[in-house]
Amino acid sequence: MNVQRIASLWMFLFLIINLYAQKDYVPAPENLKNREWFQDAKFGLFIHWGVYSELAGGGDYGIAEWIMNQKKIPVKLYEKLPTFFNPTQFDPKEWVSMVKNAGMKYIVITSKHHDGFAMYGSKVSNYNVVDRTPYGKDVIKMLKDECDRQGIKLFFYHSQLDWHHPDYFPRGNTGQGYTGRPESGDWNKYLDYMNAQLTELLTNYGEVGGIWFDGMWDKWDAPWRLDETYALIHKLQPGALIGSNHHKAPFPGEDFQMFERDLPGENTMGFNQTGTISELPLEMCETMNGSWGFNLIDQDYKSSKQLIQTMVKAAGYGANFLLNTGPMPNGKIQPENVDTLMIMGKWMNKYGETIYGTRRGPIKPTTWGATTQKDNKVWIHVLDCKDDYLFIGKLPKKIKSAVFFDDRSKVSFKETEYGTILNLPAIKKQKVDTIIEIEL
Ligand code: FHN
């Protein structure tokens, strides 16, 4: 049997073992409790912040945090970026207060993105914000302390893909041929390094909401030793929720499933191959413009109406909405994002009851809107209806009462064997979301 066949047999065996090795994962009670918390929380802030923010996308669309790879910047040049990363205007109190006023309950921040630069004071590698920048402070520690003060949970986005580490070898689909790293390396040493950094994050920063992995898609066939990494995380903090943005059905050991820039089960972006919506807690993540990291010229901002309606539809699937901002190199959040979050916060302040603590409603999200539910209360979110009447399909039980959420006035409706028709006079319609509260 030739070497190739032996290698592929090993790979096949590894994948089987890897998958089955994690099948015995049983979430701890605190993990199950945090999964409930997560599903109730509904709304969070995604933060993509790194030394790449200094290049601000390089004057191109579509790149920000990917600039090292897209502009083929070798490690020895990219390593100059930290030497002038000095976010003197970074104010964690300002960031976390903005999050709270937006009605968000948690933050997911990049502890390390694909460029390999740690945004926390790592002892495992000096390629980090404390050791390599004039700012010299652990921004993640500062943020975590403020989150603890204000009751906001903090999750770490951690990239498994690494364009800087010499032992990320063999290379994957990216980080090839320009970094200046030797064409050699010890993959297991890289995984040990990644696990060591995760140990730091789960040991030195108090209670962590969870780990948001990304980047496995760079080397699908690699022996990621996932079972070991997931077991390590759950050993250090059994309540920490693990999610991985691999765009496939969740692997055993994962505690929530995320969808990137698509509602659960949809694939408008072309990379959410799996149509599988698992029974795990769900989350979709979205950008405010078209970029994750700070991009100076990307002015393609989504309106607050569009973002609120996406959040409502996500809630209609029982999914959280993780909305992203890419802070600027001076440590400030873009004013456009601050404004949007303020508007969303006002909406959540008024209508949050129909989102927080709910689960997916009896009628799946559709063109006209979505439904959310808590006990025997169902909220019908009408996002797009030009007519005075709306056929919403079949509800599981007869309606006991139906009122407009805004003024508590009665909604007239007709229940037929085919489903329910609502009367929506123009005067009762809201600009963003006309909510009808029904008791079943
Ligand atoms: O490559 C990353 C990208 O930079 C960003 O972090 C997004 C956020 O979900 N995830 C990957 C692209 O799928």
Residues whose N, C-alpha, C, O or C-beta is under 5 A from the ligand:
A	BS01	FHN	E65 D214 E260 W292
